[in-house]
Amino acid sequence: MHQVPMRGGATSRRTRRTGGGGRLALVLLPILMAAMTMAMTGAAQAQTLPGCSATTLENPARQVLDCGNGLVIDKEAAAALASQTPQRSLELDERAVLIQVSPRDSFQVLTPHAIATVRGTTFAVDVETGLTSVFVVEGSVAVEQRTGSDAVLLGPGDGVDVRPGEPLVVRQWPQLRADALLARLGR
């Protein structure tokens, strides 16, 4: 204990704390700062879907969603997606995803411009303003416009660019284009 002078000449006895209180604050402060930074910057990036577990990866920044039953979704960190039933369909509004789907009756990716329907494959979907691009790594994917065009069937190495009001043309993608999209998804 030590005496603390007070007004009027009186003194008060107070217990002085000694020990690690200050050191504890020095240890906890960086941890709290890091947690707050992650909450502020990572909240927009961290996203999961019902029934899926998420793993965040770097170089490039992306998230892998394992939804069980043979469905794995690799998404760019900024990709905007949603689903109430991820085992059946996924809505993608911007950026890119790479999807691995085990054989099943059907799985769809809906974008503002296209519907991609698969039965067991690995494929990428990339959404930009006015454009959805679909590329098949393996398997096959049927693609149609959201407005109801005839569907086209893509096989390995095939891609299609979907623009509202334009016909769907299947093309074998140049290796550079395919590699650039897949690199954004860590492949």
Buried (B, 14 or more C-beta within 10 A) or exposed (E): EEEEEEEEEEEEEEEEEEEEEEEEEEEEEEEEEEEEEEEEEEEEBEBEBEBBEBEEEEEEEBBBBBBEEBBBBBBBBEBBBEBEEBBEBBBBEBBBBBBBBEEBEEBBBBBBBBBBBBBBBBBBBBBEEEBBBBBBBEBBBBBBBBEEBEBBEBEBBBBBBBBEEEEBEBEEBEEEEBEEBBEBBBB
